[in-house]
Every structure is written in structure tokens, then in C-alpha cells.
Amino acid sequence: MQAFVLEGDTIARLEGVKEIHEAHELGKRLWLDLDERTAASDELLLETFKIHPLVCEDIWLDRSVPKIDRFDDYLYIIVHGVR
């Protein structure tokens, strides 16, 4: 698990739940890169980012259909790149 955060005009790499949580609490813009499902990654999604539990499950599924789900504080969007 790692995240990339915009620090001024540079991008910093963060590793670990604590660093990612702190950056999120400070309102920094993050790109979260999750390699595999772990208890720590689920905790980060559920507790830090307040992701709905069903979305947390959905994140780890292989899905072929694009979709958009609207929640109070965020949109969950699945898109596919053009080849």
C-alpha cells in the first residue's frame, strides 16, 4: 500500500496507514495505490476515507461494467481506458 500526495509542485510518496491517514486528515490531495486486499487496506478505506462497506467489497472485484454510485460525500466511479 502506498499513496502519492501533492506537496506544492512536487509529488511525495507515502507508505503505511499512519502517514496516509495523517495526510488525509490535513486535507492533502492523495492518490491511493492498493496492491492487495489486507486488513490494513480495508481499515484505511473504511475508517480513514469513510468508504461505504459495500464499495469496499466492490473495489476488490473484477468488474467489466462501468458504473457510477452516488454517496453523500463522494462518487464511486468505475471507468475503463480506451485501447
Sequence and secondary structure as in RCSB ss.txt:
>XXXX:A:sequence
MQAFVLEGDTIARLEGVKEIHEAHELGKRLWLDLDERTAASDELLLETFKIHPLVCEDIWLDRSVPKIDRFDDYL
YIIVHGVR
>XXXX:A:secstr
 EEEEEETTEEEEEESHHHHHHHHHTT  EEEE  S  HHHHHIIIIIS   HHHHHHHTS   S EEEE SS E
EEE     
